[in-house]
Amino acid sequence: MNKAETLGARIRRLREQKGWSLRRLARQIDVSAPFLSDVEHDRRKTTKIPELAAVLGVSVATLRGVEIQPMHLTKRVERLEREVALLRRRCGRGELRLD
């Protein structure tokens, strides 16, 4: 994913990868072709991001250009595992009851 790529450029690239016309994609998300053209050229914003992502077969994060860092997720999982282990120890000592 090109970080300098705009939302509109990503929409256009994904649409073209599918071989779809602007009109076809516009019909699928219930907007006009001129409106979608403006979105692809970053002249207008849209609230149809979830619909666009679904139709284009990508996540909303991918469409928006947000990359999830694997290391970030690894650290979160490790932190949650430590918290679970602590809760288990506290339950085992009778300090905490789960009902």
NUNU-985113 format. One record per residue: x, y, z of N, C-alpha, C in turn; residue number from 1. Coordinates in Angstrom, 2 decimals, padded with zeros to 5 digits. Example, Ala and Ser with C-alpha at 12.3 -4.5 7.8 and 13.67 -1.06 7.14 Angstrom:
2
<site n_east="013.19" n_north="-005.69" n_up="007.80" ca_east="012.30" ca_north="-004.50" ca_up="007.80" c_east="013.20" c_north="-003.30" c_up="007.80" i="1"/>
<site n_east="012.85" n_north="-002.25" n_up="007.08" ca_east="013.67" ca_north="-001.06" ca_up="007.14" c_east="012.90" c_north="000.03" c_up="007.87" i="2"/>
//
This chain:
99
<site n_east="000.85" n_north="-001.17" n_up="000.00" ca_east="000.00" ca_north="000.00" ca_up="000.00" c_east="000.89" c_north="001.24" c_up="000.00" i="1"/>
<site n_east="000.63" n_north="002.12" n_up="-000.89" ca_east="001.38" ca_north="003.35" ca_up="-001.02" c_east="000.84" c_north="004.36" c_up="-000.01" i="2"/>
<site n_east="001.69" n_north="004.78" n_up="000.94" ca_east="001.23" ca_north="005.70" ca_up="001.98" c_east="000.82" c_north="007.05" c_up="001.42" i="3"/>
<site n_east="001.40" n_north="007.46" n_up="000.29" ca_east="001.07" ca_north="008.75" ca_up="-000.31" c_east="-000.22" c_north="008.68" c_up="-001.11" i="4"/>
<site n_east="-000.73" n_north="007.47" n_up="-001.34" ca_east="-001.95" ca_north="007.28" ca_up="-002.13" c_east="-003.14" c_north="007.82" c_up="-001.35" i="5"/>
<site n_east="-003.95" n_north="008.64" n_up="-002.00" ca_east="-005.12" ca_north="009.20" ca_up="-001.34" c_east="-006.26" c_north="008.19" c_up="-001.33" i="6"/>
<site n_east="-007.28" n_north="008.47" n_up="-000.55" ca_east="-008.46" ca_north="007.61" ca_up="-000.50" c_east="-009.06" c_north="007.47" c_up="-001.90" i="7"/>
<site n_east="-009.21" n_north="008.58" n_up="-002.57" ca_east="-009.79" ca_north="008.55" ca_up="-003.92" c_east="-008.97" c_north="007.70" c_up="-004.87" i="8"/>
<site n_east="-007.66" n_north="007.84" n_up="-004.80" ca_east="-006.77" ca_north="007.05" ca_up="-005.68" c_east="-006.88" c_north="005.56" c_up="-005.35" i="9"/>
<site n_east="-007.02" n_north="005.22" n_up="-004.06" ca_east="-007.18" ca_north="003.81" ca_up="-003.68" c_east="-008.48" c_north="003.26" c_up="-004.24" i="10"/>
<site n_east="-009.56" n_north="004.04" n_up="-004.12" ca_east="-010.85" ca_north="003.59" ca_up="-004.65" c_east="-010.73" c_north="003.35" c_up="-006.16" i="11"/>
<site n_east="-010.14" n_north="004.29" n_up="-006.85" ca_east="-009.99" ca_north="004.17" ca_up="-008.31" c_east="-009.13" c_north="002.96" c_up="-008.66" i="12"/>
<site n_east="-008.00" n_north="002.77" n_up="-007.95" ca_east="-007.12" ca_north="001.64" ca_up="-008.23" c_east="-007.84" c_north="000.31" c_up="-008.01" i="13"/>
<site n_east="-008.56" n_north="000.19" n_up="-006.91" ca_east="-009.28" ca_north="-001.05" ca_up="-006.61" c_east="-010.39" c_north="-001.30" c_up="-007.63" i="14"/>
<site n_east="-011.09" n_north="-000.24" n_up="-008.02" ca_east="-012.15" ca_north="-000.37" ca_up="-009.03" c_east="-011.56" c_north="-000.83" c_up="-010.36" i="15"/>
<site n_east="-010.47" n_north="-000.21" n_up="-010.75" ca_east="-009.85" ca_north="-000.57" ca_up="-012.02" c_east="-009.27" c_north="-001.99" c_up="-011.99" i="16"/>
<site n_east="-008.76" n_north="-002.42" n_up="-010.84" ca_east="-008.25" ca_north="-003.79" ca_up="-010.72" c_east="-009.36" c_north="-004.80" c_up="-010.97" i="17"/>
<site n_east="-010.58" n_north="-004.44" n_up="-010.63" ca_east="-011.71" ca_north="-005.33" ca_up="-010.87" c_east="-012.25" c_north="-005.19" c_up="-012.29" i="18"/>
<site n_east="-011.74" n_north="-004.22" n_up="-013.02" ca_east="-012.20" ca_north="-004.00" ca_up="-014.39" c_east="-013.57" c_north="-003.35" c_up="-014.45" i="19"/>
<site n_east="-013.96" n_north="-002.65" n_up="-013.40" ca_east="-015.28" ca_north="-002.04" ca_up="-013.31" c_east="-015.26" c_north="-000.60" c_up="-013.81" i="20"/>
<site n_east="-016.35" n_north="-000.20" n_up="-014.40" ca_east="-016.52" ca_north="001.20" ca_up="-014.79" c_east="-016.92" c_north="002.00" c_up="-013.56" i="21"/>
<site n_east="-016.74" n_north="003.29" n_up="-013.67" ca_east="-017.16" ca_north="004.20" ca_up="-012.61" c_east="-018.67" c_north="004.05" c_up="-012.37" i="22"/>
<site n_east="-019.43" n_north="003.96" n_up="-013.44" ca_east="-020.89" ca_north="003.83" ca_up="-013.32" c_east="-021.29" c_north="002.55" c_up="-012.59" i="23"/>
<site n_east="-020.59" n_north="001.46" n_up="-012.89" ca_east="-020.93" ca_north="000.19" ca_up="-012.24" c_east="-020.74" c_north="000.28" c_up="-010.73" i="24"/>
<site n_east="-019.60" n_north="000.80" n_up="-010.31" ca_east="-019.35" ca_north="000.93" ca_up="-008.87" c_east="-020.33" c_north="001.91" c_up="-008.26" i="25"/>
<site n_east="-020.60" n_north="003.01" n_up="-008.92" ca_east="-021.54" ca_north="004.02" ca_up="-008.40" c_east="-022.92" c_north="003.39" c_up="-008.18" i="26"/>
<site n_east="-023.38" n_north="002.60" n_up="-009.14" ca_east="-024.69" ca_north="001.93" ca_up="-008.99" c_east="-024.70" c_north="001.00" c_up="-007.79" i="27"/>
<site n_east="-023.58" n_north="000.29" n_up="-007.59" ca_east="-023.52" ca_north="-000.69" ca_up="-006.51" c_east="-023.57" c_north="-000.05" c_up="-005.13" i="28"/>
<site n_east="-023.13" n_north="001.18" n_up="-005.02" ca_east="-023.17" ca_north="001.84" ca_up="-003.71" c_east="-024.22" c_north="002.95" c_up="-003.65" i="29"/>
<site n_east="-025.05" n_north="003.02" n_up="-004.70" ca_east="-026.19" ca_north="003.92" ca_up="-004.74" c_east="-025.79" c_north="005.40" c_up="-004.68" i="30"/>
<site n_east="-024.82" n_north="005.77" n_up="-005.53" ca_east="-024.46" ca_north="007.18" ca_up="-005.70" c_east="-024.37" c_north="007.44" c_up="-007.20" i="31"/>
<site n_east="-024.29" n_north="008.69" n_up="-007.58" ca_east="-024.16" ca_north="009.02" ca_up="-009.01" c_east="-022.70" c_north="008.85" c_up="-009.45" i="32"/>
<site n_east="-022.53" n_north="008.60" n_up="-010.73" ca_east="-021.18" ca_north="008.47" ca_up="-011.28" c_east="-020.39" c_north="009.78" c_up="-011.14" i="33"/>
<site n_east="-021.00" n_north="010.95" n_up="-011.38" ca_east="-020.25" ca_north="012.19" ca_up="-011.18" c_east="-019.79" c_north="012.38" c_up="-009.73" i="34"/>
<site n_east="-020.66" n_north="011.98" n_up="-008.77" ca_east="-020.27" ca_north="012.09" ca_up="-007.36" c_east="-019.07" c_north="011.19" c_up="-007.09" i="35"/>
<site n_east="-019.14" n_north="009.92" n_up="-007.55" ca_east="-018.03" ca_north="008.99" ca_up="-007.31" c_east="-016.76" c_north="009.47" c_up="-007.99" i="36"/>
<site n_east="-016.89" n_north="010.07" n_up="-009.17" ca_east="-015.72" ca_north="010.63" ca_up="-009.85" c_east="-015.08" c_north="011.71" c_up="-008.99" i="37"/>
<site n_east="-015.91" n_north="012.56" n_up="-008.39" ca_east="-015.38" ca_north="013.60" ca_up="-007.50" c_east="-014.67" c_north="012.99" c_up="-006.30" i="38"/>
<site n_east="-015.22" n_north="011.89" n_up="-005.76" ca_east="-014.58" ca_north="011.21" ca_up="-004.63" c_east="-013.23" c_north="010.64" c_up="-005.07" i="39"/>
<site n_east="-013.20" n_north="010.00" n_up="-006.23" ca_east="-011.95" ca_north="009.41" ca_up="-006.72" c_east="-010.89" c_north="010.47" c_up="-006.99" i="40"/>
<site n_east="-011.33" n_north="011.68" n_up="-007.31" ca_east="-010.37" ca_north="012.77" ca_up="-007.56" c_east="-010.18" c_north="013.64" c_up="-006.31" i="41"/>
<site n_east="-010.67" n_north="013.16" n_up="-005.17" ca_east="-010.50" ca_north="013.84" ca_up="-003.88" c_east="-011.08" c_north="015.24" c_up="-003.86" i="42"/>
<site n_east="-012.13" n_north="015.45" n_up="-004.65" ca_east="-012.82" ca_north="016.74" ca_up="-004.64" c_east="-013.99" c_north="016.73" c_up="-003.67" i="43"/>
<site n_east="-014.46" n_north="015.53" n_up="-003.31" ca_east="-015.58" ca_north="015.40" ca_up="-002.36" c_east="-015.29" c_north="014.26" c_up="-001.42" i="44"/>
<site n_east="-015.92" n_north="014.32" n_up="-000.25" ca_east="-015.83" ca_north="013.24" ca_up="000.74" c_east="-017.10" c_north="012.41" c_up="000.66" i="45"/>
<site n_east="-017.03" n_north="011.21" n_up="001.20" ca_east="-018.21" ca_north="010.35" ca_up="001.19" c_east="-018.38" c_north="009.62" c_up="002.52" i="46"/>
<site n_east="-019.62" n_north="009.30" n_up="002.83" ca_east="-019.92" ca_north="008.48" ca_up="004.02" c_east="-020.11" c_north="007.02" c_up="003.62" i="47"/>
<site n_east="-019.85" n_north="006.71" n_up="002.36" ca_east="-020.08" ca_north="005.36" ca_up="001.83" c_east="-018.85" c_north="004.46" c_up="001.94" i="48"/>
<site n_east="-017.93" n_north="004.78" n_up="002.83" ca_east="-016.70" ca_north="004.00" ca_up="002.97" c_east="-017.00" c_north="002.52" c_up="003.27" i="49"/>
<site n_east="-017.87" n_north="002.21" n_up="004.24" ca_east="-018.15" ca_north="000.79" ca_up="004.50" c_east="-018.72" c_north="000.06" c_up="003.27" i="50"/>
<site n_east="-019.61" n_north="000.73" n_up="002.55" ca_east="-020.20" ca_north="000.13" ca_up="001.35" c_east="-019.13" c_north="-000.08" c_up="000.27" i="51"/>
<site n_east="-018.30" n_north="000.93" n_up="000.08" ca_east="-017.22" ca_north="000.82" ca_up="-000.91" c_east="-016.28" c_north="-000.33" c_up="-000.56" i="52"/>
<site n_east="-015.89" n_north="-000.40" n_up="000.70" ca_east="-014.99" ca_north="-001.47" ca_up="001.12" c_east="-015.60" c_north="-002.84" c_up="000.85" i="53"/>
<site n_east="-016.87" n_north="-003.01" n_up="001.22" ca_east="-017.53" ca_north="-004.30" ca_up="001.03" c_east="-017.60" c_north="-004.67" c_up="-000.44" i="54"/>
<site n_east="-018.02" n_north="-003.73" n_up="-001.27" ca_east="-018.17" ca_north="-004.00" ca_up="-002.71" c_east="-016.81" c_north="-004.27" c_up="-003.35" i="55"/>
<site n_east="-015.79" n_north="-003.55" n_up="-002.91" ca_east="-014.45" ca_north="-003.71" ca_up="-003.49" c_east="-013.69" c_north="-004.90" c_up="-002.89" i="56"/>
<site n_east="-014.24" n_north="-005.50" n_up="-001.83" ca_east="-013.64" ca_north="-006.69" ca_up="-001.25" c_east="-012.43" c_north="-006.44" c_up="-000.38" i="57"/>
<site n_east="-012.41" n_north="-005.29" n_up="000.29" ca_east="-011.30" ca_north="-004.97" ca_up="001.19" c_east="-011.89" c_north="-004.50" c_up="002.53" i="58"/>
<site n_east="-011.05" n_north="-004.43" n_up="003.53" ca_east="-011.51" ca_north="-003.92" ca_up="004.82" c_east="-011.60" c_north="-002.40" c_up="004.76" i="59"/>
<site n_east="-012.37" n_north="-001.84" n_up="005.69" ca_east="-012.46" ca_north="-000.38" ca_up="005.79" c_east="-011.08" c_north="000.20" c_up="006.07" i="60"/>
<site n_east="-010.31" n_north="-000.48" n_up="006.94" ca_east="-008.95" ca_north="000.00" ca_up="007.26" c_east="-008.08" c_north="000.03" c_up="006.01" i="61"/>
<site n_east="-008.16" n_north="-001.01" n_up="005.20" ca_east="-007.38" ca_north="-001.04" ca_up="003.96" c_east="-007.81" c_north="000.08" c_up="003.03" i="62"/>
<site n_east="-009.11" n_north="000.27" n_up="002.89" ca_east="-009.59" ca_north="001.33" ca_up="002.01" c_east="-009.14" c_north="002.69" c_up="002.51" i="63"/>
<site n_east="-009.15" n_north="002.88" n_up="003.80" ca_east="-008.73" ca_north="004.17" ca_up="004.36" c_east="-007.21" c_north="004.34" c_up="004.36" i="64"/>
<site n_east="-006.48" n_north="003.24" n_up="004.11" ca_east="-005.02" ca_north="003.33" ca_up="004.07" c_east="-004.38" c_north="003.17" c_up="005.42" i="65"/>
<site n_east="-005.09" n_north="002.53" n_up="006.36" ca_east="-004.57" ca_north="002.32" ca_up="007.70" c_east="-003.93" c_north="000.94" c_up="007.75" i="66"/>
<site n_east="-002.67" n_north="000.89" n_up="008.11" ca_east="-001.99" ca_north="-000.39" ca_up="008.23" c_east="-001.91" c_north="-000.75" c_up="009.71" i="67"/>
<site n_east="-002.22" n_north="-002.00" n_up="010.01" ca_east="-002.09" ca_north="-002.49" ca_up="011.38" c_east="-000.70" c_north="-003.07" c_up="011.53" i="68"/>
<site n_east="000.01" n_north="-002.59" n_up="012.50" ca_east="001.37" ca_north="-003.05" ca_up="012.72" c_east="001.36" c_north="-004.36" c_up="013.49" i="69"/>
<site n_east="001.93" n_north="-005.43" n_up="012.95" ca_east="001.95" ca_north="-006.71" ca_up="013.65" c_east="002.59" c_north="-006.62" c_up="015.03" i="70"/>
<site n_east="003.65" n_north="-005.84" n_up="015.17" ca_east="004.32" ca_north="-005.73" ca_up="016.47" c_east="003.36" c_north="-005.13" c_up="017.49" i="71"/>
<site n_east="002.57" n_north="-004.17" n_up="017.06" ca_east="001.60" ca_north="-003.55" ca_up="017.95" c_east="000.62" c_north="-004.60" c_up="018.46" i="72"/>
<site n_east="000.15" n_north="-005.46" n_up="017.58" ca_east="-000.77" ca_north="-006.52" ca_up="017.98" c_east="-000.09" c_north="-007.52" c_up="018.90" i="73"/>
<site n_east="001.15" n_north="-007.85" n_up="018.61" ca_east="001.90" ca_north="-008.80" ca_up="019.45" c_east="002.02" c_north="-008.27" c_up="020.86" i="74"/>
<site n_east="002.34" n_north="-007.00" n_up="021.00" ca_east="002.47" ca_north="-006.41" ca_up="022.33" c_east="001.14" c_north="-006.41" c_up="023.06" i="75"/>
<site n_east="000.04" n_north="-006.16" n_up="022.35" ca_east="-001.28" ca_north="-006.18" ca_up="022.99" c_east="-001.62" c_north="-007.58" c_up="023.47" i="76"/>
<site n_east="-001.33" n_north="-008.59" n_up="022.64" ca_east="-001.61" ca_north="-009.97" ca_up="023.03" c_east="-000.78" c_north="-010.35" c_up="024.25" i="77"/>
<site n_east="000.49" n_north="-009.99" n_up="024.26" ca_east="001.35" ca_north="-010.30" ca_up="025.40" c_east="000.82" c_north="-009.63" c_up="026.67" i="78"/>
<site n_east="000.38" n_north="-008.39" n_up="026.56" ca_east="-000.16" ca_north="-007.68" ca_up="027.73" c_east="-001.43" c_north="-008.37" c_up="028.23" i="79"/>
<site n_east="-002.30" n_north="-008.75" n_up="027.31" ca_east="-003.53" ca_north="-009.44" ca_up="027.71" c_east="-003.23" c_north="-010.80" c_up="028.33" i="80"/>
<site n_east="-002.24" n_north="-011.51" n_up="027.82" ca_east="-001.86" ca_north="-012.80" ca_up="028.40" c_east="-001.35" c_north="-012.62" c_up="029.83" i="81"/>
<site n_east="-000.58" n_north="-011.56" n_up="030.08" ca_east="-000.10" ca_north="-011.28" ca_up="031.45" c_east="-001.27" c_north="-010.96" c_up="032.38" i="82"/>
<site n_east="-002.23" n_north="-010.19" n_up="031.88" ca_east="-003.39" ca_north="-009.86" ca_up="032.70" c_east="-004.22" c_north="-011.10" c_up="033.02" i="83"/>
<site n_east="-004.40" n_north="-011.98" n_up="032.05" ca_east="-005.14" ca_north="-013.23" ca_up="032.29" c_east="-004.41" c_north="-014.08" c_up="033.32" i="84"/>
<site n_east="-003.09" n_north="-014.20" n_up="033.19" ca_east="-002.31" ca_north="-015.00" ca_up="034.14" c_east="-002.44" c_north="-014.42" c_up="035.55" i="85"/>
<site n_east="-002.39" n_north="-013.10" n_up="035.68" ca_east="-002.55" ca_north="-012.46" ca_up="036.99" c_east="-003.93" c_north="-012.75" c_up="037.57" i="86"/>
<site n_east="-004.97" n_north="-012.64" n_up="036.75" ca_east="-006.32" ca_north="-012.93" ca_up="037.23" c_east="-006.46" c_north="-014.39" c_up="037.66" i="87"/>
<site n_east="-005.84" n_north="-015.30" n_up="036.93" ca_east="-005.89" ca_north="-016.72" ca_up="037.31" c_east="-005.20" c_north="-016.95" c_up="038.65" i="88"/>
<site n_east="-004.05" n_north="-016.30" n_up="038.86" ca_east="-003.35" ca_north="-016.44" ca_up="040.15" c_east="-004.21" c_north="-015.90" c_up="041.29" i="89"/>
<site n_east="-004.82" n_north="-014.75" n_up="041.06" ca_east="-005.67" ca_north="-014.15" ca_up="042.10" c_east="-006.87" c_north="-015.03" c_up="042.39" i="90"/>
<site n_east="-007.45" n_north="-015.64" n_up="041.37" ca_east="-008.58" ca_north="-016.57" ca_up="041.59" c_east="-008.11" c_north="-017.78" c_up="042.38" i="91"/>
<site n_east="-006.92" n_north="-018.30" n_up="042.05" ca_east="-006.38" ca_north="-019.47" ca_up="042.74" c_east="-006.09" c_north="-019.21" c_up="044.20" i="92"/>
<site n_east="-005.77" n_north="-017.99" n_up="044.57" ca_east="-005.50" ca_north="-017.65" ca_up="045.97" c_east="-006.75" c_north="-017.20" c_up="046.69" i="93"/>
<site n_east="-007.87" n_north="-017.20" n_up="045.99" ca_east="-009.11" ca_north="-016.79" ca_up="046.62" c_east="-009.30" c_north="-015.30" c_up="046.74" i="94"/>
<site n_east="-008.43" n_north="-014.52" n_up="046.11" ca_east="-008.54" ca_north="-013.07" ca_up="046.18" c_east="-009.64" c_north="-012.54" c_up="045.26" i="95"/>
<site n_east="-010.02" n_north="-013.35" n_up="044.31" ca_east="-010.96" ca_north="-012.90" ca_up="043.30" c_east="-011.87" c_north="-014.07" c_up="042.94" i="96"/>
<site n_east="-013.15" n_north="-013.80" n_up="042.89" ca_east="-014.10" ca_north="-014.86" ca_up="042.50" c_east="-014.78" c_north="-014.46" c_up="041.22" i="97"/>
<site n_east="-014.87" n_north="-015.42" n_up="040.32" ca_east="-015.61" ca_north="-015.20" ca_up="039.08" c_east="-016.92" c_north="-015.96" c_up="039.18" i="98"/>
<site n_east="-018.01" n_north="-015.26" n_up="039.19" ca_east="-019.33" ca_north="-015.92" ca_up="039.28" c_east="-020.00" c_north="-015.94" c_up="037.94" i="99"/>
//
